[in-house]
Amino acid sequence: MSLLSYETSQNMLSLLKVNSSKTQNLPLSASLGRILAEDIVAKYNDPQFPTASMDGYAIKYADQDLEGITILGDNPAGKNETRVVNKGECIKTFTGSKMPEGADTLIQIENVSVNEGKISIDERVALNSSVRPVGEGYKAGDVLIKKGTKIGFAEIGVMAALNKVMVKVALKPRVGVISTGSEILDLGEESDNPAQIRSSNNYTLTALFEQAGAESLQLGTVGDDKDKIMQIFQDGLEGVDILVSTGGVSVGDYDFVKDIVPRLGAEVVFKGVAIKPGRHILVAQKENKFIIALPGFAYSSTVTAILYALPLVAKMLGRKEPYKIVEAKLAQAFKKRSKNTEFTACNLVLEDGEYFVNFKGKKVGSSAILTNMLNESALMITGEEDDDLEEGTYVNVILLESI
């Protein structure tokens, strides 16, 4: 079987046109974790006027040479202060308060002594001390949060400060997951056949897609029966944007998925990529829907879902990238196992601003070892052109925590 290079398959994937214009408006309080479908732009400066950043006295900087400065009164936060500070005068001003006109400096309470309605300077401060200038936080017209950003606590806070009651977010793409194979048992299902294995792929992938911002649906498990697989695929396609299956894409007698996809009226974009794990992956398109058929082994299906399903989810959400890739240095030698592009579970350690890769606790074996992805693991990429790599070699690594 002729295999595409990993780079070619990714280029073909990036050229697929998806509908990324589906949006909905949500209350700010319900938008956590969703993807912004609009830029958040400041309508005014923050602050809009010079503001005290500490408790103290609003004075003229030059008046610090005077023996005493008369206190005109208090200026609590939230008051629209209209008094003007003239030479020899000050106003007691509190954190967050508008600085009175005429004052250019705030001297902290602990820097002065108060006696008979006047302050005397015990310790001088610099010009503009403890005064937030206009636009210190942001200026009118600044793009504060870009479209495609995943909304977190900081984004919620900034939008609340902007009085953003409703937020425009990307509609979650619907991803359906089907597990195929007569050897698999669904969660909770009992069997006395020791040759059967517990189905985990559908739970792993639905969680992965939910984490990536999609609405994920478990469409069940189905044995190696061509008619039943055909039916579950037909039914599944009706209600999803992306249909993902695991198992049945290899060259065995019971691998029916690869034959069923074209019968659904879907156009195969590509089948077979020179990657390890997951070289039998199949990507197809039917109108505005996509089918991604993945291998059955747990580690293999998870890696290929990250590489081929998540980019489509990201495009539908209007995100530029499905995950982050960083450069890291090998902390130990690495033995490459094939001539394909490999994706190896690894540990990523940040030391003095530089990433290092090691494989402590990672087992070498088949593509079924999902436990290799525990403990905040990452995926190291080694290309077709790479051989065994020496300690100190720089490699690219997919940050799984960025999904």
C-alpha positions in Angstrom: 0.0 0.0 0.0 1.3 3.4 -1.0 1.5 5.7 2.0 1.3 9.5 2.1 3.9 11.4 4.0 2.7 12.9 7.3 3.4 16.4 5.9 1.3 15.8 2.8 -1.6 14.4 4.8 -1.6 17.4 7.0 -1.5 19.8 4.0 -4.5 18.0 2.5 -6.3 18.2 5.8 -5.7 21.9 6.1 -7.1 22.5 2.6 -10.5 20.9 3.5 -13.2 23.5 3.7 -15.3 23.5 6.8 -18.2 25.6 8.1 -16.6 27.8 10.8 -19.4 30.5 10.7 -21.9 28.8 13.1 -22.2 31.0 16.2 -24.4 31.6 19.2 -24.8 34.3 21.8 -24.4 33.2 25.5 -24.6 35.1 28.8 -21.1 36.0 30.0 -21.6 33.7 33.0 -22.3 30.7 30.7 -19.3 31.3 28.3 -16.5 29.7 30.3 -14.6 27.2 28.2 -16.2 28.3 25.0 -14.4 29.7 21.9 -14.8 33.4 21.1 -16.4 34.1 17.7 -15.5 37.8 17.7 -12.7 40.1 18.7 -13.2 41.8 22.0 -12.4 45.5 21.5 -12.1 48.2 24.1 -14.6 51.0 23.7 -12.8 53.4 26.1 -9.6 53.9 27.9 -8.8 52.1 31.2 -8.7 54.1 33.3 -10.6 56.9 31.7 -9.0 59.4 34.0 -5.9 59.5 36.3 -6.6 57.2 39.2 -5.1 56.7 42.6 -3.4 53.3 43.0 -3.0 53.6 46.8 -4.5 55.4 49.8 -2.9 58.8 50.3 -3.1 62.5 49.6 -3.4 64.0 46.1 -0.9 66.9 45.9 1.1 69.0 43.6 4.6 67.4 43.3 6.3 70.7 43.9 4.4 71.2 47.1 6.5 68.6 48.9 9.0 71.5 49.7 6.3 73.3 51.8 6.1 73.0 55.5 2.5 72.2 55.5 -0.2 71.4 53.0 -3.9 72.0 53.8 -6.3 69.1 53.6 -9.5 70.1 51.7 -11.3 66.9 52.6 -11.8 63.3 51.5 -12.2 61.8 48.0 -13.6 58.2 48.4 -13.6 55.7 45.5 -16.6 56.2 43.2 -17.0 59.9 43.9 -16.9 62.2 40.9 -14.4 64.6 42.4 -14.8 68.2 41.1 -12.6 70.1 43.5 -9.4 71.6 42.2 -6.1 71.2 44.1 -4.2 74.5 44.2 -0.8 75.3 45.5 -0.5 74.4 49.2 -3.7 72.2 49.1 -4.3 68.4 49.0 -7.3 66.0 49.1 -7.2 62.7 51.0 -7.7 60.2 48.1 -8.3 56.5 48.3 -7.4 53.5 46.1 -9.4 53.6 42.9 -10.5 57.2 43.2 -10.4 59.7 40.5 -7.4 62.0 41.0 -8.6 65.6 41.6 -7.8 68.2 39.0 -4.6 70.1 39.7 -3.0 67.2 41.5 -0.2 65.3 39.8 1.1 63.1 42.5 -0.3 60.8 45.3 1.8 60.6 48.5 1.0 57.6 50.6 -0.5 57.9 54.0 2.5 56.4 55.7 4.8 59.1 54.1 3.1 62.0 55.9 2.2 63.3 59.3 -1.2 65.0 60.0 -1.5 67.9 62.3 -4.4 70.4 62.7 -5.8 69.9 59.2 -2.5 69.9 57.4 0.0 67.2 56.3 3.8 67.5 56.4 6.0 65.4 54.3 8.1 62.8 56.1 9.3 61.0 53.0 9.2 62.4 49.5 7.9 60.6 46.5 8.5 60.8 42.7 6.4 62.8 40.3 3.2 60.9 39.4 3.8 58.5 42.2 0.9 56.0 42.8 -1.2 57.5 39.9 -2.5 55.3 37.2 -2.4 57.3 33.9 -5.2 57.3 31.4 -5.1 54.1 29.3 -2.6 52.3 31.6 -4.6 49.1 31.3 -5.8 49.5 27.7 -6.7 52.2 25.2 -9.9 52.6 23.2 -9.7 50.5 20.1 -7.3 47.9 21.5 -8.2 44.3 20.7 -8.1 42.8 24.1 -9.1 39.2 23.3 -8.8 37.8 19.8 -11.4 35.7 18.0 -10.7 32.0 18.5 -9.6 32.4 22.1 -10.8 29.8 24.6 -12.6 31.7 27.3 -11.0 31.3 30.8 -11.2 33.1 34.1 -9.1 36.1 32.9 -11.2 36.5 29.7 -14.4 36.4 31.8 -13.0 39.2 34.1 -11.9 41.4 31.2 -15.3 41.1 29.5 -17.1 41.8 32.7 -15.1 45.0 33.1 -16.2 45.9 29.6 -19.9 45.3 30.6 -20.1 42.5 28.0 -23.4 41.0 29.0 -23.7 38.6 26.0 -20.8 36.9 24.3 -20.7 35.6 20.7 -19.1 32.1 20.7 -18.5 29.4 18.1 -21.2 26.8 18.0 -19.7 23.5 19.2 -19.2 21.1 16.3 -20.9 17.7 16.9 -18.5 14.7 16.8 -19.9 11.2 17.0 -17.7 8.3 18.1 -18.2 4.6 17.1 -16.1 1.7 18.3 -16.1 -1.4 16.0 -14.9 -4.9 16.6 -16.4 -8.1 17.9 -13.7 -8.4 20.5 -14.8 -5.3 22.5 -17.1 -5.0 25.5 -18.8 -1.8 26.4 -18.5 -0.3 29.8 -20.5 -2.4 32.4 -21.2 -5.2 30.0 -20.5 -8.7 31.4 -18.7 -11.5 29.6 -17.1 -14.8 30.4 -15.0 -14.8 27.3 -11.4 -13.9 28.2 -10.6 -13.0 24.6 -12.8 -10.0 24.7 -11.4 -6.6 25.8 -13.0 -3.6 27.4 -13.9 -0.8 25.1 -12.1 2.4 26.1 -11.7 4.2 22.8 -15.2 5.7 22.7 -14.7 7.1 26.2 -11.2 8.3 25.5 -12.1 10.1 22.3 -15.4 11.6 23.5 -13.5 13.1 26.4 -10.7 14.3 24.0 -13.2 16.0 21.7 -15.1 17.6 24.6 -11.8 18.9 26.0 -11.1 20.4 22.5 -14.4 22.3 22.5 -16.7 20.0 20.6 -20.0 18.4 21.6 -19.1 14.8 21.6 -21.6 11.9 21.2 -21.0 8.2 22.0 -22.7 6.3 19.2 -22.0 2.9 20.7 -20.0 -0.2 19.8 -20.7 -2.6 17.0 -19.3 -6.0 16.1 -17.6 -7.0 12.9 -20.8 -7.2 10.9 -20.8 -5.2 7.6 -24.5 -4.5 7.5 -24.6 -3.4 11.1 -21.6 -1.2 10.7 -23.1 0.3 7.6 -26.3 1.1 9.4 -24.7 2.7 12.5 -22.5 4.9 10.1 -25.6 6.0 8.2 -27.5 6.8 11.3 -24.5 8.5 12.9 -23.8 10.8 10.0 -27.3 12.3 10.2 -26.7 14.2 13.4 -23.0 15.1 13.5 -20.4 17.2 11.7 -17.6 14.7 12.2 -18.0 10.9 12.5 -15.0 9.2 14.1 -14.7 5.4 14.2 -12.1 3.1 15.7 -11.1 -0.3 14.3 -11.8 -1.9 10.9 -9.4 0.1 8.8 -6.5 -2.3 8.4 -6.2 -5.1 5.8 -7.7 -8.0 7.8 -10.7 -10.1 6.7 -12.9 -8.4 9.3 -11.8 -4.8 8.6 -15.0 -3.6 7.0 -14.9 0.1 7.7 -12.6 1.0 4.8 -15.0 -0.6 2.4 -18.1 0.9 3.9 -17.1 4.5 3.8 -17.2 4.8 0.0 -20.6 3.0 0.0 -21.9 5.9 2.1 -21.4 8.3 -0.7 -18.3 9.8 0.9 -15.2 10.8 -1.0 -12.0 9.4 0.4 -9.6 12.3 0.9 -6.7 10.0 1.8 -6.1 6.5 3.2 -2.8 5.4 4.6 -0.1 7.7 6.0 3.5 6.9 6.8 3.1 7.5 10.6 3.6 5.4 13.7 1.2 4.7 15.2 -1.9 4.7 12.9 -0.7 4.3 9.3 -4.1 2.9 8.2 -6.0 6.1 9.0 -8.7 7.1 6.6 -10.2 10.6 6.1 -13.3 11.1 3.9 -15.8 13.8 3.2 -19.5 13.7 2.4 -20.9 17.2 1.5 -20.1 19.3 4.6 -19.5 16.3 6.9 -16.4 14.3 7.6 -15.6 10.7 8.4 -12.3 9.8 10.2 -11.7 6.1 10.5 -9.0 5.4 13.1 -7.1 2.2 14.1 -8.4 0.1 17.0 -5.5 0.1 19.4 -6.0 2.6 22.2 -2.8 4.6 22.0 -2.9 4.5 18.2 -6.5 5.8 18.0 -5.9 8.5 20.5 -2.8 9.8 18.7 -4.4 9.8 15.3 -7.5 11.5 16.7 -5.2 14.3 18.0 -3.5 14.6 14.6 -6.5 14.4 12.3 -9.7 15.0 14.1 -8.6 17.9 16.3 -7.5 20.1 13.4 -11.0 19.8 11.9 -12.6 20.6 15.2 -10.3 23.6 15.6 -11.2 24.9 12.1 -14.9 24.6 12.8 -14.4 26.6 16.0 -12.4 29.3 14.3 -9.2 28.4 16.1 -5.9 28.8 14.3 -4.2 25.7 15.9 -5.6 22.6 17.7 -2.6 22.4 20.0 0.8 24.0 20.7 4.1 22.6 19.4 7.3 23.5 21.2 11.0 22.8 20.6 12.7 20.7 23.3 16.1 19.1 23.9 16.5 15.3 24.4 17.7 14.6 27.9 18.6 11.0 26.8 19.2 9.2 23.6 16.2 8.0 21.6 16.0 4.8 19.4 13.7 5.3 16.5 11.6 2.2 15.7 10.6 2.8 12.1 11.2 4.8 8.9 7.8 6.6 9.4 7.1 9.8 11.2 6.7 8.7 14.8 4.7 10.1 17.7 6.2 9.0 21.0 4.7 9.6 24.4 7.3 11.4 26.5 7.8 13.5 29.6 8.4 17.3 29.1 10.4 19.2 31.7 10.9 22.9 31.8 14.3 24.0 33.2 15.6 27.5 33.2 13.3 28.5 30.4 14.1 25.4 28.2 12.2 22.3 27.6 13.8 18.8 28.0 12.4 15.5 26.9 12.8 12.2 28.8 11.0 8.8 28.6 11.1 7.8 32.3 8.2 5.4 33.0 7.2 5.1 29.3 6.9 1.5 28.1 8.1 0.4 24.7 5.7 -2.0 23.0 2.6 -2.1 20.8 0.2 0.8 20.0 -2.2 -0.4 22.7 -0.4 1.2 25.7 -2.7 4.1 26.6 -1.1 4.4 30.0 1.9 6.0 28.4 -0.2 9.1 28.0 -0.8 9.5 31.7 0.9 12.0 34.0 0.8 15.1 31.8 2.6 13.4 29.0 3.4 15.1 25.6 4.0 13.7 22.1 7.5 13.9 20.6 7.6 14.0 16.8 10.4 12.4 14.8 10.4 12.6 11.0 10.8 10.1 8.3 14.3 11.4 7.7 15.3 10.9 11.3 17.4 8.0 12.6 18.3 7.3 16.2 18.8 10.6 18.0 21.6 11.5 20.4 21.1 13.1 23.8 21.0 16.9 23.2 19.2 16.7 19.9 16.4 19.2 19.4 12.9 17.8 18.6 9.4 19.1 18.2 6.8 18.2 20.9 3.0 18.4 20.9 1.8 19.9 24.2 -1.2 17.7 25.1 -2.1 20.1 28.0 -2.8 22.8 25.4 -5.7 20.9 23.9 
